[in-house]
Amino acid sequence: MLFATLGTALAQSTIAMEKLQRDFDFLVAELRDKHQGLYQYLPRHQVDQRLDSLRQSIVAKMRRVAFYQIVLQ
């Protein structure tokens, strides 16, 4: 019961926009550094455009679930 409550509390807590943007930037940097086939199916400019669009959708603090939904697009 404690873990279910804690998990729900974490999912419902909000994270500052700046922190989310730093996390997103870190994820993108890691993808570019480590994902060998990142540009295999789409040209780099299309991938970069999509990543920029996703980053721009982080405009306010949000819950973890909302951030995960952006990242998973």
C-alpha positions in Angstrom: 0.0 0.0 0.0 2.8 2.4 0.8 4.5 1.9 -2.6 1.2 2.4 -4.4 0.6 5.7 -2.6 4.2 6.8 -3.1 4.0 6.0 -6.9 0.8 7.9 -7.2 2.2 10.9 -5.4 5.3 10.9 -7.6 3.2 10.7 -10.8 1.0 13.6 -9.6 3.8 15.9 -8.6 4.8 18.6 -11.0 8.3 19.4 -12.3 9.6 22.8 -13.2 9.8 23.7 -16.9 13.5 24.4 -16.7 14.3 21.0 -15.2 12.1 19.2 -17.9 13.9 21.1 -20.6 17.3 20.1 -19.2 16.2 16.5 -19.0 14.9 16.6 -22.6 18.2 18.2 -23.8 20.2 15.4 -22.0 18.0 12.8 -23.6 18.6 14.3 -27.1 22.3 14.6 -26.5 22.5 10.9 -25.5 20.5 9.9 -28.5 22.8 11.8 -30.8 25.9 10.4 -29.1 24.9 6.8 -28.7 22.1 5.9 -31.2 24.0 4.8 -34.3 20.9 4.6 -36.5 19.2 7.9 -35.4 19.2 9.3 -38.9 18.9 6.0 -40.8 15.3 6.4 -41.9 14.8 10.2 -41.8 17.2 12.9 -42.8 18.9 14.7 -40.0 17.0 18.0 -40.6 13.7 16.2 -40.2 14.7 14.5 -37.0 16.1 17.7 -35.6 13.0 19.6 -36.5 10.8 17.1 -34.7 13.1 17.1 -31.6 12.9 21.0 -31.6 9.1 20.8 -31.9 8.9 18.4 -29.0 11.2 20.6 -26.8 9.1 23.7 -27.6 6.0 21.9 -26.3 7.5 22.0 -22.8 6.2 25.5 -21.9 5.2 25.1 -18.3 5.7 22.9 -15.3 4.0 19.6 -15.8 3.4 16.2 -14.3 5.8 13.3 -15.0 3.2 11.5 -17.1 2.7 14.5 -19.4 6.5 14.8 -19.9 6.7 11.1 -20.6 4.0 11.5 -23.2 6.0 14.2 -25.0 9.2 12.1 -24.8 7.5 9.0 -26.2 6.2 10.8 -29.4 
